[in-house]
Structures are given as structure tokens and as C-alpha cells.
Amino acid sequence: ERPIETLEHACRDTADQNRDVPIGKAVVHWFKTDLRLHDNRSLQKAQELARDNNVPLIGLYILSPEDFTAHCVSPARVDFILRTLQRLQRDLGELDIPLYMEMQEKRKAIPNRVVALCQTWEAHHLFGNIEYEVDELRRDAKLVRLCSGKGIAFNLSHDTCVVPPWLVELAAGAANPDYLEASEEPGSNPRDTRQSFADLFDCKVPTPPGNKTLTEEAKKKFEKLYPAGEHEGLQRLENFLEEKGKQYEKNRNLTSGDGTSVLSPYLAAGSLSARTAVITAKQANKNCLDRNDSSLATWISEVAWRDFYKHVLAHWPFICMNKCFKPEHTNIEWEYDEAKFEAWCEGKTGFPIVDAAMRQLRGSAWMHNRSRMVVSSFLSKDLLIDWRRGERYFMENLIDGDFASNHGGWGFGSNERFDPEEEYIRHWVPELRDIKGKAIHDPYERGAGAQAEKKGYPRPIVEHGASRERALAQFKKALQS
Ligand code: FAD
């Protein structure tokens, strides 16, 4: 049984029991990867129930270091999540809604803890948005039954995708496209909430686990690069659509420019809703004077890739459990050359475009889409190193690390040509900054070797043509076996 079915069965089995559950003294929304007030399906439902019954809404967030370890969450992303929580707490506070946050060492303990908290607050209705990762679906299925046994109704919503996984066929026929309707922001809690739940308002954002802590210098850098919170996400969306969005078609593949939205950290943390992104882009496209410009439509189709990979995860979870997307690739004899892997991680392969991209990742915890394709292809097809090592390294370092998109990006395996950008290399590989013209792409072969050597830039760790041949032979062998 697929985990999404396990969850569906749990919801169906408990539906009758959950029908007449009394309201209790509060309603709880459990925040996970939906750290926003704006256009949050489950939050809106929770708020409506609370408002209709004149009881307070409580926000809950539980952080487990084991979750961070299991998904290899990068310190930059942990920091971003914690900063986002701080903003969320402030925004909810303005509506007199408390955000209770705590750390649970063991993630297995989370379902029992959620139930215990609901009991403490005498809340009989718990709300949450569905996450499509395998462990998360199983956790929620367990919690649905656990809650039901204690007289608590756990109400789940599809929210993170623009088109929920079970709606694909319907979407094709576009019979009922209400999935493109944004939900409303919650209103204020009853006035006396600050008295009745006073201790919840003093809650502090948990400190990150030791192995996920950034240096002060890195913290400052990321705060500047990616200010947290939904206001920032919405502002970035607006700026992008007004300015760069109209040139997206033309500029999106230029690694050196800033032709893309860099909204991925916000979408991954849920501080921006993908639905809002698409609705706003569609509106901007309608208002666009040049009707022949398909840039925003192209951008929307890129956001659809995010949905696509989540659908793959929900419907075919087995291919996301460390398996290859193409079964015939299972038999490839990967090499485990530590020195080459290190060189790739550190951006010292001697291939300037690869090195620029890997240094961009180390320096900014983000990488341009095209560069992600180039370095993933280089790792698996030039170095013949198991792509799963690269996938993991990405998660450990990206601020936008998303299991489904990352696994999809790596698993489908890209076969992109190198398409080097001189400016990009000059920015991220300062050793080559002074080399003029096209020689920067391959200094040792194009007459700039002495200059590169003097600055300590490495020679290529493999010979591109030969290593491709070797990799192709391996792929062919795996296919035949
Ligand atoms: P834009 O071009 O402005 O696109 C807007 C949004 O659409 C993105 O923020 C993202 O949410 C979505 N999107 C765009 N392209 C893709 C795509 N190919 N696949 C899935 N979603 C897409 N994206 C992640 O969010 N997290 C990851 O961990 C991740 N790992 C990747 C690993 C590899 C090997 C590859 C090839 C791609 C990966 N991507 C990942 C997809 C893509 O590279 C990033 O989403 C994109 O670069 C983010 O930049 P942006 O916000 O400026 O994108």
C-alpha cells in the first residue's frame, strides 16, 4: 500500500467518529512546511471553525533534529526556517493567535506529543496540511487514528501543490478548477486569548541542533541574501513579475544573470504558496501589454515542475526511496573515488563552469537551475560517481532543499551540454578572473594554463571526452544486463 493510501484509509475509517466531535476550548493548526498566514488552506479551515464557535485558534510547530537529519536539511535552511518562524510568530501575535513551538528529540514521539498538547489545551479539532514524503504520510496516518481514539478530529488538507496529486485527471478536463482559488488570511482571535493562553505567547523559537548551526558570519550573510517571512516572499514575487518575469523566457538559462525569481527558499519553507505564485503570475500575464510574450506562461510551467515531482513522490514513492528513476540504471557500476568527489564538492575539478556552480552553492546555499543540471550531469556522467551522493550533498547545502524536486532533478539525470557563462565563472572562480575571452572556459587547453596555474587553479581531474566514453560504456552495460 502506498503511504498516501494508508493516510486516505485512516481518514476514511475515522470519518464517522470525527463527525460530531464537540468543539472544546480551542482549535489547533499544526504548521509544518506551510509557514504562512496567507493562502493556507488548513489554517483557513481551522480559523473558520474557531471563529464560528468563538474559541481561540492556536498555532503549533514541533521541530525535531531527527527530521533535519533524515532529510539532510542544510544549516542554511534550518536557519531560514527558524527565522521564518520568528516572523510567523510576530504576524500571528498581531492577530492575538499564539504560536507554540517546541523541540522533540525523537520524531517518533511527535504524534503522541501533538495529542497530549491538544488534550492540555482541551482542543478537540486539529488541522494540518498534507506533506507527501513517505515518513510524513505515515506519521499523519498514525496521528489520524491516535487522535480519533482520544476524541480529537484531525482534519487534513491538500495545500502545497497547485493541483493536488489526486486531481491530475480532473485538471486535464478542467472541470472544477477551484484548486486555483487562494484561501483567505485568518482574522483575529477573541480578545481574551492573551489571558486564557498567556504562557503560549511567551514561546521562544527553538535553537538549532548543534550540527545545524551556522557561524555568525554565515548567518548575517544569509539574512541579507534571503530575508525570511511571507511578506518578503510576496514582495519578491511581485518584484519578479513586474521586472524580471517579462524577460524570463530569454534570461532564465543565463547562469550569470539573475533572470529567475529565486523564490525557491520561500516555496520550500511554505512561506509562499505555489497557488498564490501561479494566480498572481496569471493575473500579471493578463495585464501584460505584449500578449505575445510567453515569459510568464513559461515561468508558470516551471512552477508546475514542482507539482510534478510531488505527484511522483505521492503516487510512486518507491522510486523516491534511493532508487533510480530509470530501472535500467540500477545496474550501473558506480565508482567511489573520494578524491574526485571532494574536488566536485569543493569546486576544484578544473572545469570552470562546474567549479563556479559548486562554489555558488557553497557561497550562497543556492544554485541556478541550469548549473544544477550541469554539475549533476558532470558527477554522474563524467566522474561516474553515484548520483545519490550528489543528491545528498545538495540537500546538505541548499537553502531550498526539497526532497521531491531534488530527487527528481537528480533522478531523471540531465544530459545537458555545458553552456558556460564567463561572468558567472569570473564571479565564483576568482583564480580565473583575469583570463580574457573564451580561454576562461578551459584555461589549460586554450593557452591560459600558466595564468591559471599561477593562481593555483587545478588542472581538470578527468579528460572530458574519455570519461564520457567510459560512462557511456557503463550505462550501456547496465542496460544490457
Ligand atoms: P524559477 O525559475 O524562478 O522557478 C520558480 C519556481 O518553480 C522555483 O522556485 C521552483 O519552486 C519551481 N521550479 C522551477 N524549476 C523547477 C524544476 N526543474 N523542478 C522543480 N521545481 C522547479 N528545486 C527546489 O526547490 N529544491 C531542490 O532541492 C531542487 N534540487 C534540484 C536538483 C537538481 C539536480 C536539479 C536539476 C534541479 C533542482 N531543483 C530544485 C529545481 C530548480 O533548480 C530550482 O527550483 C530553481 O533553480 C530555483 O530557482 P528559482 O526560484 O529562481 O526558479
Boltz pocket constraint, residues with backbone or C-beta under 6 A from the ligand:
constraints:
  - pocket:
      binder: B
      contacts: [[A, 252], [A, 259], [A, 260], [A, 261], [A, 262], [A, 263], [A, 264], [A, 265], [A, 267], [A, 268], [A, 299], [A, 302], [A, 303], [A, 304], [A, 305], [A, 306], [A, 307], [A, 309], [A, 367], [A, 368], [A, 369], [A, 370], [A, 372], [A, 373], [A, 376], [A, 394], [A, 398], [A, 400], [A, 401], [A, 402], [A, 403], [A, 405], [A, 406], [A, 407], [A, 408], [A, 409], [A, 410], [A, 414]]
      max_distance: 6.0
